[in-house]
């Protein structure tokens, strides 16, 4: 079964600084990888996904992520964080032949002025 | 489309009472998922449906939990009897087709069992 690990529970960055959120997955074949964002009191919204092709994927709100098979990672990045990016971020993994996605435990991002 | 609609948004009930949570998926979506989110356990998949048929309910914690999808536009999650440890935010999500497509989440129902 697939699994996903987000090692950072909470991260604080200054507004304008760069951001990288870590995600490691466990699955034998090529995974389907997702990043979702959850603002307070809201449901989750898809930021970006990878399922084939270019390993660097662009998403909404200026986010990008890179799939690195050798490291089993799919880290989320943003070059310059805005105060509105404060939220909780979830990495998720799925696989061909399955219909359910496994979510990580989330990383809560705090942005300070 | 209005997105995934959940009701109620907040529910406060007393232990032992029956609770029914409702979900209207996005029209045309053939998959529907129920999740529970807590601080301790994170986001857990409870059950999912494909074309109104329950496919995997292995995440349903106990027999006190049941879910139905009588038609393509409506699903319910029922807890009977409710217990304080059921307090959580319950999300419904829907998806069109393959696993690599986006799941659209509703705003959630915050359930408090006293």
Interface residues (C-beta under 8 A of the other chain):
Chain A: X32 X36 X41 X42 X43 X44 X45 X46 X49 X51 X90 X94 X95 X96 X98 X99 X100 X101 X103 X104 X105 X106
Chain B: X4 X31 X33 X42 X43 X45 X48 X50 X55 X56 X91 X93 X99 X100 X102 X103 X105 X106 X107 X108
